[in-house]
Amino acid sequence: MSAKKKIWIAVISLVILSAVIIGGIFLLNEGSQAEEISVTDAQAFVNQELDKMASTGVSKLIAEKNSIVVNKLSYGKEKNAILECTVLTVDVHAAVSPRYDEFLGTEAKDELGMYKSRSVFKKEFSEKLKEIINEADPVALSCSIQIYDTKNGWKVYAEPLVLDIVYGNCGKIEKDILSRTTYIDENGVEQEIGSTNVTKGFVESFGLRYDERKPETGNWLVRTYNSLKYDFDRIFIQHARWKTILDGLWVTLKLTFFALIIGILLGFVIAFIRCTADKLPKKNFLLSLLNIISKLYISIIRGTPAMVQIMIIYFVLFMPMGVSKFTAAVVCFGLNSGAYVAEIVRGGIMSVDEGQAEAGRSLGFGYLRTMFYIIMPQAFKAVLPALANEFIVLLKETSIAFYIGLGDLMYSVNAIRAATYTQFMPLIAAALIYLVLVLVLSKLVSILERRLRNNER
């Protein structure tokens, strides 16, 4: 059986196995039934849980003014109970939306001319909103509230639609305000909002915070699967964060490519200088000086960490001159790679039998032509595996470029970690991307090695 057929069989088997596992997970979860709960207990539980979500700010005042009556109770297929409710509440959106411009046009600076913090705006807006809400007329609304029978007891599924009904469309207000960039002043002129603290303070004044995630009621396999799916969606899909990773990956690839070009050119030149200085019987002053400089360069680069090098090159040398971070990173990794490539190539040149050089001279070739046509091709084949390993190391080593603020792959991953407060998935995603890149590069090198062997035959 050919290797290609074996690969296809392995892939198909893996797909079938994955489908069986996922199907089994959901089959194990079918037929779940929630424990029975009385209408009275359900009503008390819902009121208690929803009040917890309105612990501060304006939403707490709304919670004190509203009431929920459970009219009907039925059971769903996901270990849940569906409560048909009537909610007596205040329509905050109807009362506040006509006065958006009044809030957004609030003076962003204090008496001393300093910009107010969002906590100051939050306090100011809370007082205004409380006055508006106290004057608003209550309204009766209908909604369905779902509660789930989890391993830790009953949990409310606080959907945004339900919370908007219970808390007078606070969610609509938050969306309206966060999407606004202008307001109309007292003279009817459209003005830009002076500070983001204004909008943030207004949104935070409601103090309504909740988890939109549906409670887990299944077995541990289902819970694990749903948790991973939810985290994946929250971390990568929401806010199109996957685009951030692609942008960082593109920077990493460009950085590796340009650094690789510099490393190869510099490495071959230095290897040629060192080998020439060792082999030529007569040494001139310039060649000796270049040889000393090459040895010093290799010693410094190989004797210091790459992270220290990139910080010195950017913060000490390039940043004062206004050179970009990308250019600094390319120069740093190019110089770093050049030192290792030089030693690899020098070792390959020195490993070629001296008789090859003598054969070249017997054919009338000079030193340069002998090196170019006879020595270098043999040396390149000998050092190709070592060079490939150096290229792989270079690709992985570029991950430290985020220390100077370059927006590479690791910088993007760290930005996602900071935004989502999650470590596992972003770091695993980075590891998998680097792994795929290394595997692709290794495959390309193996193809090149195979073709070189075929040419020898």
Secondary structure as GFF3:
##gff-version 3
##sequence-region A 1 457
A	DSSP	alpha_helix	3	29	.	.	.	ID=ss1
A	DSSP	alpha_helix	39	52	.	.	.	ID=ss2
A	DSSP	alpha_helix	57	65	.	.	.	ID=ss3
A	DSSP	beta_strand	67	75	.	.	.	ID=ss4
A	DSSP	beta_strand	80	90	.	.	.	ID=ss5
A	DSSP	alpha_helix	92	96	.	.	.	ID=ss6
A	DSSP	three_ten_helix	97	99	.	.	.	ID=ss7
A	DSSP	alpha_helix	100	104	.	.	.	ID=ss8
A	DSSP	alpha_helix	118	135	.	.	.	ID=ss9
A	DSSP	beta_strand	138	150	.	.	.	ID=ss10
A	DSSP	beta_strand	153	157	.	.	.	ID=ss11
A	DSSP	alpha_helix	160	166	.	.	.	ID=ss12
A	DSSP	alpha_helix	170	178	.	.	.	ID=ss13
A	DSSP	beta_strand	182	184	.	.	.	ID=ss14
A	DSSP	beta_strand	190	192	.	.	.	ID=ss15
A	DSSP	alpha_helix	196	204	.	.	.	ID=ss16
A	DSSP	alpha_helix	220	232	.	.	.	ID=ss17
A	DSSP	pi_helix	233	237	.	.	.	ID=ss18
A	DSSP	three_ten_helix	238	240	.	.	.	ID=ss19
A	DSSP	alpha_helix	241	279	.	.	.	ID=ss20
A	DSSP	alpha_helix	285	303	.	.	.	ID=ss21
A	DSSP	alpha_helix	306	311	.	.	.	ID=ss22
A	DSSP	pi_helix	312	318	.	.	.	ID=ss23
A	DSSP	three_ten_helix	319	321	.	.	.	ID=ss24
A	DSSP	alpha_helix	325	351	.	.	.	ID=ss25
A	DSSP	alpha_helix	354	362	.	.	.	ID=ss26
A	DSSP	alpha_helix	367	370	.	.	.	ID=ss27
A	DSSP	pi_helix	371	375	.	.	.	ID=ss28
A	DSSP	alpha_helix	376	397	.	.	.	ID=ss29
A	DSSP	three_ten_helix	398	404	.	.	.	ID=ss30
A	DSSP	alpha_helix	409	420	.	.	.	ID=ss31
A	DSSP	alpha_helix	424	456	.	.	.	ID=ss32
###
